[in-house]
Amino acid sequence: MGSDSNAAARGPVRLHGRAEAQRTLRDAVAGLHAGRGAAVLVTGELGSGRSALLADAARSAAGCTVHHVGGIESEVVVPWAWCQRLLLRLTENPPVPAGSDTEILAGLFAGRCPPEAVLAVASALRRVLAASTTERPLVLCVDDAHRLDRVSLWVLGLVARRSAALRVGLLLTVATGHPALAALDGIDTLRLPLMDDVAARRLLADAAPPDRAVGLCPATEAEVLGLAAGNPLALTELAAVAYADDRCDPLVLPLGSRWQAGHGRRFRQLPDGARAVIATVLVSGPLGPDVLRTAVRRAGWHPDAIDMAVASELIVVRDDGTAAVPGRLLRQALRAEVPLAEQHAAHRILAECLDPRRFRLSRALHRLACGIGTAEQGVEDLERAVGDAGHHTAGAVLEDAADFAPRPGVRQRWLTLAARHAFLAGEDTRTRDLLRRVTPHGVPQGTRALRGLVEGERLLRDGTPAEACRELTVAADLLLAECPESAARALMLAGEAACLAGDFAGYFALARRAALLRRSGDSPATRLVLDHFAGMTATYEGRHREANRTLRRVMRLAEEIPDAYCALWAGQAAYTLGDAAQAHTFAVGAADLARREGAVSLVPAALVYQALAALLTDRCAAAETAALDGLRLARQTGQHNLAVDHLAVLALVSALQGDGESAAARLRSITQQVSARGLGRPAAFGRWASACADLADDRPADALTQLARMTHAAVGNQTNLVIRQLATPHFVEAAVRCDRRAKAADALRSYHAWAASGTSAARLALAHRCHALLAHDDAAADEHFRQAARLHERDGAALELAKTELFHAHRLRRARKPRPARELLREALQIFQQFGADSWTQRATAELRATGARAQAPACPGGRRPGRGTELTPQQTRICELVAQGATNQEIAEVLMVSVRTVEYHLRNVFTRLGVRSRVELAACFR
């Protein structure tokens, strides 16, 4: 397009969705009958639907004469070719109008018209168009106007800018960013954006064959959408391939692809220097401007080669100044289009001009690709350099290097290593693509083991945990002789898969296998894994003193090992012991290490324990923030099992605050995946959350039913030992209120032993509260309640303190001690109001009235600026902030993973609590 200095001379440029653009073009055609001429230019990238919009507008032109006179590539270099075709279309014979137009048009047909006659030709052509509309308006569709010869393009621009007085509708299309746009300044322009996710999914579903009973699997669907990146033509062509067979190979465009042919044509039309620049960026990945300028200078390409390459839109310049080929699909298309000789020359020029100190890895790749030095030396240099790179860069370079590997075994190893780096970098689609290129059979044992490790961990995060466990166990067997530390890590991940499925029998079997690996010279990381297995097994079997000792050793070892996995496992150990501070420290440390190393796929797992550690001390806002961040990252990195974990934790956060509706909405969103994949852990978390919500709403019988079912996983009928222990205080509460004291006492014995063996004041406080609920003697109950309250205060667990005070007050009231009961209830009521725990607030209010006292309404904010005080819960505050940003209730519900009804419920409470009457007033308080 023209420079920014000419912006004022252009017509308005508006970003239009397809429906809006369709209406605009139809309105322009309809206005012709009222004598309003119009010129509308539609721009969009190749395949965005420009031609389809023109065809639709032409079909709507009832009562008009319609001519389609589009650009033709072979005539681009022929002056006046398009003008001549247009005149032949408008009149059956060469026109010979009276006056000065005769000589001009005759010269045009004879090929004697000079380029400087553009204005005269435009004036003559305008009069011809006016003469053609005496009976009916005229619609002239010029598709792909960028393929017009240069002088005809200027004529078209001159006529279009002077069309208002004619009964002519000029409807034009031009590829986004094409230099031809400079000749069409001043014309009303509609720029078609790429499709959003909703529209893309709809088009993908519409592209399914009529006899197709089910859609694409989620992984293939995500791959199609990711490659197409919102381009309708690319999506349609990829869908045809994807629906034809549920492929095992990476998805590629079909033979005869119009999308690929269009970009290939654009590449071939460029001058040699611009083609060389594009080839250089293609083989290098994102390339800094200094390197690119050095390559241009050293190779002797035209000084404007970079600008011409950028103008073609086959490469783009990013905000950081680097040049890159935009999108995976375009890179795929150009690799097939750019001749191998040009790619080889690009590798050589980069190998010569890259600084060996700054670009060690890239230079090693380019030297290998163009055959500088021996093959063995090239392999050694590349593998040594990969160790210093981040995961994204290492994966991309290894994938490219695999095409130049000197032996099949090296190629397979590099592709597998690239998959490992891609997984850690959070690139789920690339990970799957790379793994497909390495068959699990017929490869060296080391490569097969590494492939199993990568595939197993991928399945652990986005697949069936039982299948993940099998892959990881086989990988551990293969790794044992070559690398015992990697074997131990594979077993550790297999153990996590077993726990995710709720298969604790399988976990114990893996723990026994791990114990056999122990050797005197084990590395710290291997010792940490083996101690973790031993400590968790002792916990599950009730040997709490031994578990405490062993898991403490895990935590000490993790402090010596700068490894995100080890920090994550130490966080799990600390959480098991109830050490909230250490669990939080290790979880934050794991996330920080992962981010620094570029291993973003590990961050969502760390955020699970960050959220759970916050819940240990009733920091519900921190827990919700961590879980929402983890949910977002898990979805971005394709780790849907972790997304389910985070939603289950979010449901538990809501339930503990008595927000049953939010908890239920979050649980409904994971039901299908929990069942289909056999995710026992989130299933048990979900039942725990449901039980907590039932208890808050004073439905102990429903809670007891949920908690009894919670001890079984979603599949396999395996007892979930972890969640059962964590939920024991709520089981005791429900059982006591249902007069099932014997069952409650049995459960409490195990829980108290576990709580007493650790350092968690929060868990020990809950144990004392359970003893108080079971106590027959009022004095004993009072002592246990007081001890629980002291521990709650020491640990800062305010919400659980309020619940303990509510239970204690209920017992005091039943013992005819209303005065101390009222004191406890007033404090509990204030805490519940601060947390926005409405169900618990209602229960405390009812209990306070039963003592003969009146419950006070929540404090009114008065003239104080509301929004971040204690009168709103963290979730209510977050909802208010989103309202202030202009979000609708539907958008807020999507961000917070709750229902729209829940958002409306919270907003009603906020309006009452803050004394505001509209969203405008509320938004003003939070800006």
Secondary structure, DSSP 8 states (H G I E B T S, - for coil): ---GGGGGGS--EEE--HHHHHHHHHHHHHGGGGT--EEEEEEE-TTSSHHHHHHHHHHT-TTSEEEE----GGGTTSTTHHHHHHHHHH-SS----STTHHHHHHHHHHT---GGGHHHHHHHHHHHHHHTTSSS-EEEEETTGGGS-HHHHHHHHHHHTT-TTSSEEEEEEEETT-GGGGGGTTSEEEE-----HHHHHHHHHHTS-TT--S---HHHHHHHHHHHTT-HHHHHHHHHHHHH---SS-----TT-HHHHHHHHHHHTS-HHHHHHHHHHHHHSSB-HHHHHHHHHHHT--TTHHHHHHHTTSSEE-TTS-EE--SHHHHHHHHHHS-HHHHHHHHHHHHHHS-TTTSHHHHHHHHHHTT-S-HHHHHHHHHHHHTTS-HHHHHHHHHHHGGG-SSHHHHHHHHHHHHHHHHHTT-HHHHHHHHHTS-SSSS-HHHHHHHHHHHHHHHHHHS-HHHHHHHHHHHHHHHTTT-HHHHHHHHHHHHHHHHHHT-HHHHHHHHHHHHTT--TT--HHHHHHHHHHHHHHHHHTT-HHHHHHHHHHHHHHHHH---HHHHHHHHHHHHHHT-HHHHHHHHHHHHHHHHHHT-GGGHHHHHHHHHHHHHHTT-HHHHHHHHHHHHHHHHHTT-HHHHHHHHHHHHHHHHHTT-HHHHHHHHHTTHHHHHHHT-HHHHHHHHHHHHHHHHHTT-HHHHHHHHHHHTB-SSTT-B-HHHHHHTHHHHHHHHHHTT-HHHHHHHHHHHHHHHHHS--HHHHHHHHHHHHHH-SSHHHHHHHHHHHHHHHHHHT-HHHHHHHHHHHHHHHHHTT-HHHHHHHHHHHHHHHHHHT-HHHHHHHHHHHHHTT---------TTS--SSSTTS-HHHHHHHHHHHTT--HHHHHHHHT--HHHHHHHHHHHHHHHT--SHHHHHHHT-
